[in-house]
Amino acid sequence: MLMSVAILDGFKQSIEKKLTGFASHITVTNHDANYSYQANPIEKNEEIENKILKIQGVKHIQAIAIKAGLVKTMNDTYGVVLKGVGADYDWSFIEENIVRGNHFVVPQKETKPLKDVVISEEMAKKFNVDTGSYIYMYFIEEQTRMRKYKVVGIYNSSLSEFDKIYIYADIHDIERLNNWNYKDKEQFTGYEILINDFKKLDKVALDVNRKVGFRFDNKGNKLKISTIKELYPQIFDWLSLLNMNAAVLLIIMFFVASINMITALLILILERTNMIGLLKAIGSTNKSIRKIFIFNGLIILLKGLIWGNLITFAIILLQHYTHFIPLNPQIYYINYVPFSIDITKILLINIGMIILTFLVLLLPSMFITKIDPVKAIKFN
């Protein structure tokens, strides 16, 4: 039971962390933006930024710009998406998943956009490039344009849906590619908002929506608030389904444990039939004798709980340091089984098992009331 809960929590937290690392918890975009990678821009607005930062639970806000394009290699052409980031971008997720090189740093005040990019390891293999190499991107519009970028970093998040399309670039370069206002008032695709606690996502999103959602910016554009759950519902539906699987598994385990405890107590009663007859003969009540056997059953249970907790924590620590239980990242978005220890859930499972097992043991202990002392003393 402890293992299944620890794996479920660890798995959900790992996937949520990876998704929010790419797409953040909450996004603020132009309400008129479509679902393509060529969205209508919004203007930088310090008033909106300050309102969002004052909301309880908001950790960080950053501007991004999106531009779709094609990468041309010697043998093939690949569709990718440039994700433009600025000096305010939180690189912690990429830093955790970078395998070679490093990310670029956008200066606070910039006169010329950087031509450095960070690509995924999956892309590096397809493009046959490494750090220090160059890639050529083409942007097909009314007039086809080409950009030459230098690869300065390579990451691997194990989220293949994102790894195969996202390239990190300078936000100012994308502003120029989209012919957005660059010098006077910065324009970009939208804001990404990071929060402190994923469990409070819906509440924080509602607060953001109240502050800035469906309001007009300086250009008369409405702002739209979207959460990571709304952007990728299929993944979160899948994670919700895992909760049901874990619940079914816990119920099955409880029934198995209950049957084992009932069997153990019946064997104890059978082995001590003579003792039960003798105790009844000298005046012991059924209630007092039942207490003796239930107490012994709980001692067996406590020994099992102690060993179960010790073994669980040993496996969790071993997996944490060695990752000896692997997973296929193409299916599970992570290359090893993750664990997460929630002390509250561990205590609830242990206490719950003690209470439920006590109630279950009341049933076999009732057989004691049916035992005749004369026959029990003669029982062999």
Backbone hydrogen bonds, N-H to C=O, Kabsch-Sander energy under -0.5 kcal/mol:
donor,donor_aa,acceptor,acceptor_aa,energy
5,V,1,M,-2.1
6,A,2,L,-2.5
7,I,3,M,-2.6
8,L,4,S,-2.3
9,D,5,V,-2.6
10,G,6,A,-2.2
11,F,7,I,-2.9
12,K,8,L,-2.6
13,Q,9,D,-2.4
14,S,10,G,-2.1
15,I,11,F,-2.4
16,E,12,K,-2.6
17,K,13,Q,-2.2
18,K,14,S,-2.1
19,L,15,I,-2.7
20,T,16,E,-2.5
21,G,17,K,-1.5
22,F,18,K,-1.5
23,A,19,L,-3.1
24,S,20,T,-1.8
25,H,193,I,-1.2
26,I,193,I,-1.9
27,T,226,S,-2.9
28,V,191,Y,-2.5
29,T,27,T,-0.5
29,T,224,K,-2.2
30,N,40,N,-0.5
30,N,189,T,-0.6
31,H,222,K,-3.2
33,A,30,N,-2.0
42,I,188,F,-2.7
44,K,186,E,-2.6
49,E,45,N,-2.1
50,N,46,E,-2.6
51,K,47,E,-2.0
52,I,48,I,-2.2
53,L,49,E,-2.4
54,K,50,N,-1.4
55,I,52,I,-1.4
58,V,55,I,-1.8
59,K,194,L,-3.0
60,H,194,L,-1.8
62,Q,192,E,-2.3
64,I,190,G,-2.5
65,A,84,G,-1.6
67,K,82,L,-2.0
69,G,80,V,-2.3
70,L,138,Y,-2.5
71,V,78,Y,-3.0
72,K,70,L,-0.6
72,K,136,Y,-2.2
73,T,71,V,-0.5
73,T,76,D,-2.9
78,Y,71,V,-2.4
80,V,69,G,-2.5
81,V,165,I,-3.7
82,L,67,K,-3.7
83,K,81,V,-0.5
83,K,167,I,-3.5
84,G,65,A,-4.2
84,G,82,L,-0.7
85,V,169,A,-2.5
86,G,63,A,-0.6
89,Y,86,G,-1.5
91,W,89,Y,-0.8
95,E,91,W,-2.7
96,E,92,S,-1.7
97,N,93,F,-1.1
98,I,94,I,-1.1
99,V,154,I,-3.2
100,R,154,I,-1.7
102,N,152,V,-2.3
110,E,108,Q,-0.5
117,V,150,K,-2.6
118,V,168,Y,-1.8
119,I,153,G,-2.1
121,E,155,Y,-2.6
124,A,120,S,-2.3
125,K,121,E,-1.9
126,K,122,E,-1.7
127,F,123,M,-3.5
128,N,124,A,-0.9
129,V,124,A,-2.0
132,G,151,V,-3.5
133,S,130,D,-2.3
135,I,149,Y,-2.5
136,Y,72,K,-0.5
137,M,135,I,-0.5
137,M,147,R,-2.8
138,Y,70,L,-3.1
139,F,145,R,-2.7
140,I,138,Y,-0.6
141,E,139,F,-0.8
145,R,139,F,-1.9
147,R,137,M,-2.6
149,Y,135,I,-2.6
149,Y,147,R,-0.6
150,K,115,K,-3.0
151,V,133,S,-3.0
152,V,117,V,-2.6
152,V,150,K,-0.7
153,G,117,V,-1.0
154,I,100,R,-2.7
155,Y,119,I,-2.2
156,N,97,N,-2.4
160,S,158,S,-1.2
162,F,159,L,-1.5
163,D,159,L,-3.0
164,K,160,S,-1.9
165,I,162,F,-1.6
166,Y,162,F,-2.6
167,I,81,V,-2.6
168,Y,118,V,-2.6
169,A,83,K,-2.1
171,I,85,V,-2.1
173,D,170,D,-0.6
174,I,170,D,-1.2
175,E,171,I,-1.9
176,R,172,H,-1.7
177,L,173,D,-2.1
178,N,174,I,-2.3
179,N,176,R,-1.1
180,W,175,E,-2.9
187,Q,181,N,-0.9
188,F,42,I,-2.3
189,T,64,I,-1.0
190,G,64,I,-1.7
191,Y,28,V,-2.4
192,E,62,Q,-3.4
193,I,26,I,-3.4
194,L,60,H,-2.8
196,N,57,G,-2.4
200,K,197,D,-1.4
201,L,198,F,-1.9
204,V,200,K,-2.6
205,A,201,L,-2.8
206,L,202,D,-1.9
207,D,203,K,-2.0
208,V,204,V,-2.7
209,N,205,A,-2.4
210,R,206,L,-2.0
211,K,207,D,-1.8
212,V,208,V,-2.9
213,G,208,V,-0.9
213,G,209,N,-0.7
214,F,223,L,-2.9
215,R,212,V,-1.4
217,D,221,N,-2.2
220,G,217,D,-1.8
223,L,215,R,-1.3
224,K,29,T,-3.1
226,S,27,T,-2.4
228,I,25,H,-2.0
231,L,227,T,-1.7
232,Y,228,I,-2.0
235,I,232,Y,-0.6
236,F,232,Y,-1.4
237,D,233,P,-2.4
238,W,234,Q,-1.6
239,L,235,I,-2.0
240,S,236,F,-2.1
241,L,237,D,-1.8
242,L,238,W,-1.3
243,N,239,L,-1.0
244,M,240,S,-1.1
245,N,241,L,-1.9
246,A,242,L,-2.5
247,A,243,N,-2.2
248,V,244,M,-2.4
249,L,245,N,-2.3
250,L,246,A,-2.5
251,I,247,A,-2.1
252,I,248,V,-2.3
253,M,249,L,-2.5
254,F,250,L,-2.3
255,F,251,I,-2.2
256,V,252,I,-2.3
257,A,253,M,-2.7
258,S,254,F,-2.7
259,I,255,F,-2.4
260,N,256,V,-2.2
261,M,257,A,-2.4
262,I,258,S,-2.7
263,T,259,I,-2.5
264,A,260,N,-2.5
265,L,261,M,-2.4
266,L,262,I,-2.3
267,I,263,T,-2.2
268,L,264,A,-2.0
269,I,265,L,-2.5
270,L,266,L,-2.5
271,E,267,I,-2.7
272,R,268,L,-1.7
273,T,270,L,-1.1
276,I,272,R,-2.3
277,G,273,T,-2.4
278,L,274,N,-2.4
279,L,275,M,-2.6
280,K,276,I,-2.4
281,A,277,G,-2.1
282,I,278,L,-1.6
283,G,280,K,-1.2
284,S,279,L,-2.8
289,I,285,T,-2.0
290,R,286,N,-2.5
291,K,287,K,-1.9
292,I,288,S,-1.4
293,F,289,I,-1.7
294,I,290,R,-2.7
295,F,291,K,-2.5
296,N,292,I,-1.9
297,G,293,F,-2.3
298,L,294,I,-2.3
299,I,295,F,-1.7
300,I,296,N,-1.9
301,L,297,G,-2.1
302,L,298,L,-2.8
303,K,299,I,-2.1
304,G,300,I,-2.0
305,L,301,L,-2.6
306,I,302,L,-2.6
307,W,303,K,-2.3
308,G,304,G,-2.6
309,N,305,L,-2.7
310,L,306,I,-2.4
311,I,307,W,-2.7
312,T,308,G,-2.2
313,F,309,N,-2.5
314,A,310,L,-2.1
315,I,311,I,-2.4
316,I,312,T,-2.5
317,L,313,F,-2.4
318,L,314,A,-2.3
319,Q,315,I,-2.8
320,H,316,I,-2.3
321,Y,317,L,-1.7
322,T,318,L,-2.1
323,H,319,Q,-1.9
327,L,335,N,-1.3
331,I,328,N,-1.5
332,Y,328,N,-2.7
333,Y,329,P,-1.4
337,V,325,I,-2.4
340,S,6,A,-1.2
342,D,340,S,-0.7
343,I,341,I,-0.6
346,I,342,D,-2.3
347,L,343,I,-2.6
348,L,344,T,-2.4
349,I,345,K,-2.5
350,N,346,I,-2.2
351,I,347,L,-3.0
352,G,348,L,-2.8
353,M,349,I,-2.3
354,I,350,N,-1.9
355,I,351,I,-2.4
356,L,352,G,-2.8
357,T,353,M,-2.4
358,F,354,I,-2.0
359,L,355,I,-2.0
360,V,356,L,-2.3
361,L,357,T,-2.5
362,L,358,F,-0.7
362,L,359,L,-0.6
363,L,360,V,-1.3
365,S,361,L,-1.5
366,M,362,L,-0.6
366,M,363,L,-1.2
367,F,364,P,-1.5
368,I,365,S,-1.2
369,T,366,M,-1.0
370,K,367,F,-1.0
371,I,368,I,-1.1
376,A,372,D,-2.7
377,I,373,P,-2.1
378,K,374,V,-1.3
379,F,375,K,-0.7
379,F,376,A,-0.5
